[in-house]
Amino acid sequence: MTWETVIGLETHAELATRTKIFCSCTTRFGGEPNTHCCPICTGMPGTLPMVNRKVVEYACRAGLALNCEITRRSRFDRKNYFYPDLPKAYQVSQLYLPIARNGRVSIATAAGEKVVRIHELHMEEDAGKLVHDPWLDQTRADYNRCGVPLVEIVTEPDFRSAEEVIAYLEKLKSILEYLGISDCKMQEGSLRCDVNLSVRPAGSRELGARTEMKNLNSFKAIARAIAYEARRQAELLEEGGRVVQETRRWDDNKDATFSMRSKEDAQDYRYFPEPDIPPLELSEEYLEGLRAEQPEMAEERKRRYQTQLGLPEYDAGIITGQKALVDFFEEVTALGVPAKEAANWMLGDMMRRLKEEELEPKDMRLTPATLVKLIGMVQAGRINRNTASKVFRGIFAEDLDPEEWVTVHGLEQIRDERVIAGAVARVLEEHPQSAADYRAGKEKALGFLMGRVMKELKGKADPGAVNALLKSRLETGGSEGG
């Protein structure tokens, strides 16, 4: 039987506010356990939460960017359950009147453009985390993350493959980063995704029993988890079994999902309106102000780079794919580097080093000013382009000064024409056959001779000067070094 996979996503994005959603504790990542919390975010009796205005603003901005209807009068609810990492035994979230609903986002797929429907976007507070110590056989609770503001973005079950899911998540990540409302660092838990998945016979309209997969901390893990779970459910059904609605944990090391608990429904959480927080009233003037301030997003910026800066579609697409690359590119060009030259360096040397170092652009230490300085050295003739690539490799990790690097490593370009001429003469004398081949019309021989001269000069000569002098000597038949 042919099975169709049906997927819906619940994506949690940690908002980049300085303080938590209902108190003034810092949202800074890390810190000693239980040092970023207070009686409010740990839910002590007698405390009164107050809504962080910036959280509401960021949630509205996300809702607008996802083409949602913003709820003019929204409210918070209590979601009651007991986990050890949530000391007050309930989470403040939004069920009945979320801040945004009925949105949509377009993604590019192998079959063309596809619209993914957004069911809702709501605000909520994060829980803490449990730290398991196998040596002491203890589990300890760290409440630092309690009360960190989140938006949860819930889609309709519109995905049919892992490829579509990843395309959506990359688009969502781009939107949040362009808005500046989340750093989206999956390794720090700033962007987390739960995958609701079911399978059904191809052509069927009825949804099958779904499972929810948690503990997915990378796009690669999400794709692997979807492939595994779809296969597991299909095999189970083909053997006459039944898929149980449950929450499953993804184990990246074992490349498999494992049952955690039965999947709860809304009624299991005994939701009721949060009594300590009044409803939020948003005016149309407030929303119009936010609409007017929305930044230029990836698609618009890509078009502008092509039409105004003359970048090829490929270059513009790669650079605008990540906000950190856009910021870097704009600063480099603002410092006077032509757009295409900046793009060549970024898409060549920079992307190569990022891949080798397994770094995200936003995590690299290299600054635009350093790259501009290096490009300036090439333009001034102090080093050639090949040497500049070597310098780039050396300075990239620690953002070192390219001038100091060139001086320390003796890489300054040779400009003395007599030195270049001497190297040319020696190479022509050592390779008379190649010289004869060039004179006979074999253009490839020039490349060989060029390579020998550059090697003789340890790659530090101007290739243009070497090329010109070689041609001159070959055409006049000379090999003398004077």
PyMOL commands that set and color helices and strands:
alter all, ss='L'
color gray80, all
select helices_A, chain A and resi 53-65+162-179+186-188+219-238+266-269+284-293+298-307+313-320+323-334+339-357+361-363+368-379+385-395+402-408+417-430+432-439+444-456+463-476
alter helices_A, ss='H'
color red, helices_A
select strands_A, chain A and resi 3-14+69-70+73-74+77-80+90-93+100-109+112-125+129-133+138-142+149-155+191-201+211-214+246-251+256-262+272-273+280-281
alter strands_A, ss='S'
color yellow, strands_A
deselect
rebuild
show_as cartoon
